[in-house]
Amino acid sequence: MALEVPFEGGCMCGALRYECTEAPAAVVCCHCTDCQRRTGSAFGISVIVPREAFNKASGKASSFASQRESGNVVNLKSCVVCGTRCWAEQEANPKFLVIIGGTLDDAATLQPNAHIYTATKQSWITFPEGVLTAEAEPDWREVFSV
């Protein structure tokens, strides 16, 4: 999770930009089928930050409400110009916001502290020793305490 604070990110075209003034509370790789479909990849990277530390710096974001496998509703925020999904707001947890890891200007220092929904992971994925894993919805107290 060693990001230099403050950190910034944005969409592919540069129209939608954000900044965050606090370190992430957690960095989670989600292997659920929703995240695989949403990213077009093997998993999604969620950078979980306190909502009050997040600031949309420029641009307009559209919102898409998605009901997840867990039943939670997530409002996905995307650039209105290029469509890149940049962050998500979870109705079940309004104190935090989830930045999509691939939208960070510098994601090279991200160190995930948990892998979740591993029951639906791709067969070629392996996990680093010592990183929390959960086959489904994790005990979030464990994720945030790691």
Backbone torsions as a table, in degrees:
resi	resn	phi	psi	omega
1	MET	NA	13.3	-170.1
2	ALA	-77.8	70.2	174.2
3	LEU	-89.5	144.2	174.1
4	GLU	-77.3	127.3	-176.3
5	VAL	-102.2	136.1	0.1
6	PRO	-75.6	160.7	176.9
7	PHE	-129.6	160.5	-174.9
8	GLU	-133.7	166.8	176.2
9	GLY	-168.8	-175.6	179.9
10	GLY	174.4	-171.9	-175.9
11	CYS	-82.3	178.2	-178.9
12	MET	-66.9	-36.5	-176.0
13	CYS	-88.6	-12.7	178.2
14	GLY	90.6	-2.7	-178.2
15	ALA	-72.7	-36.0	-178.8
16	LEU	-105.3	120.4	-177.6
17	ARG	-128.7	150.9	176.5
18	TYR	-141.5	165.8	174.6
19	GLU	-142.5	156.1	178.9
20	CYS	-136.2	134.0	-173.5
21	THR	-102.2	2.1	177.9
22	GLU	-131.3	155.1	176.2
23	ALA	-66.4	152.2	177.8
24	PRO	-61.4	145.2	172.9
25	ALA	-75.7	-27.8	178.2
26	ALA	-164.4	154.8	171.4
27	VAL	-126.1	118.6	-171.1
28	VAL	-124.4	134.0	171.5
29	CYS	-98.7	121.0	-177.7
30	CYS	-106.2	125.6	-176.6
31	HIS	-104.4	15.9	179.2
32	CYS	-67.4	159.3	-178.7
33	THR	-66.9	-28.8	175.5
34	ASP	-61.6	-47.3	-179.5
35	CYS	-67.3	-35.9	176.8
36	GLN	-62.8	-43.3	179.5
37	ARG	-68.9	-42.9	-177.7
38	ARG	-62.8	-39.3	-176.7
39	THR	-93.1	-18.3	-174.1
40	GLY	69.6	25.2	-175.3
41	SER	-138.9	-170.6	-176.4
42	ALA	-77.5	-24.3	180.0
43	PHE	-164.6	164.7	174.4
44	GLY	-105.1	147.5	176.8
45	ILE	-108.3	119.3	-179.2
46	SER	-108.9	120.8	176.6
47	VAL	-102.8	104.6	-171.9
48	ILE	-91.8	120.1	-176.0
49	VAL	-128.3	155.0	173.7
50	PRO	-62.1	133.2	-177.3
51	ARG	-55.6	-39.6	-177.0
52	GLU	-68.9	-15.2	179.0
53	ALA	-89.0	-7.4	-176.3
54	PHE	-97.3	138.8	178.1
55	ASN	-140.1	124.8	171.7
56	LYS	-74.5	114.7	-174.2
57	ALA	-81.9	-38.7	-179.3
58	SER	-160.7	160.9	175.7
59	GLY	91.2	175.6	179.5
60	LYS	-115.0	141.4	179.0
61	ALA	-117.8	136.2	170.5
62	SER	-91.0	164.4	-177.6
63	SER	-128.6	137.0	176.7
64	PHE	-129.7	119.9	179.3
65	ALA	-84.9	122.5	-177.6
66	SER	-122.5	127.8	174.8
67	GLN	-90.4	123.1	-175.5
68	ARG	-84.7	170.4	177.2
69	GLU	-55.1	-33.1	-179.0
70	SER	-73.2	-13.7	-175.7
71	GLY	98.4	-15.3	179.3
72	ASN	-69.4	146.2	175.8
73	VAL	-97.5	129.8	179.3
74	VAL	-121.2	128.5	176.5
75	ASN	-95.4	108.0	-178.3
76	LEU	-85.1	127.1	-177.8
77	LYS	-104.5	125.2	-174.9
78	SER	-129.5	154.3	174.8
79	CYS	-65.6	132.7	179.3
80	VAL	-73.6	-16.9	-179.3
81	VAL	-87.2	-56.0	-173.3
82	CYS	-106.3	-12.3	176.4
83	GLY	86.3	1.1	-180.0
84	THR	-63.2	128.8	174.4
85	ARG	-80.3	123.7	-174.6
86	CYS	-109.2	-35.4	179.0
87	TRP	-154.8	170.0	179.8
88	ALA	-138.8	146.8	176.9
89	GLU	-116.6	123.4	-177.6
90	GLN	-96.6	123.3	-179.9
91	GLU	-62.9	-32.5	-177.4
92	ALA	-73.9	-18.5	-177.8
93	ASN	-140.4	76.9	-174.3
94	PRO	-70.8	-9.9	-180.0
95	LYS	-76.8	-18.1	-177.4
96	PHE	-123.4	160.0	177.9
97	LEU	-131.6	148.3	-177.0
98	VAL	-112.0	112.5	175.1
99	ILE	-85.1	135.4	177.2
100	ILE	-74.8	117.5	-171.2
101	GLY	-52.4	-37.8	-178.1
102	GLY	-70.4	-9.4	179.9
103	THR	-92.3	-4.2	177.6
104	LEU	-66.6	143.9	175.7
105	ASP	-61.5	-35.6	179.1
106	ASP	-136.6	95.9	-179.5
107	ALA	-96.1	2.5	-174.3
108	ALA	-62.7	-25.7	-176.8
109	THR	-95.5	2.3	179.3
110	LEU	-63.5	133.0	176.1
111	GLN	-126.6	100.0	-179.8
112	PRO	-59.4	137.3	176.6
113	ASN	-103.8	-1.8	177.4
114	ALA	-156.2	148.8	171.4
115	HIS	-122.7	124.1	-175.4
116	ILE	-120.9	162.7	-175.2
117	TYR	53.8	44.3	-177.8
118	THR	-71.1	-14.4	177.8
119	ALA	-63.1	-23.6	-179.7
120	THR	-112.4	20.5	178.8
121	LYS	-68.7	160.1	173.4
122	GLN	-69.3	144.0	-172.3
123	SER	-63.0	-23.0	-177.4
124	TRP	-88.0	-3.5	-179.6
125	ILE	-79.6	133.1	171.6
126	THR	-123.4	159.7	-175.4
127	PHE	-114.7	142.2	176.2
128	PRO	-63.8	146.2	177.4
129	GLU	-62.8	139.2	176.5
130	GLY	87.6	-3.2	178.9
131	VAL	-93.4	134.6	-179.7
132	LEU	-61.9	134.9	174.9
133	THR	-129.0	148.6	177.0
134	ALA	-142.4	130.9	-178.6
135	GLU	-67.6	-23.5	179.4
136	ALA	-140.1	-141.7	177.8
137	GLU	-61.6	126.5	-178.1
138	PRO	-81.8	169.2	166.5
139	ASP	-80.1	105.0	-173.1
140	TRP	-62.4	-24.5	175.7
141	ARG	-62.0	-36.4	176.8
142	GLU	-68.5	-42.3	-178.7
143	VAL	-60.8	-44.9	-176.6
144	PHE	-79.3	-13.5	179.3
145	SER	-94.2	-10.0	-177.9
146	VAL	-70.1	NA	NA
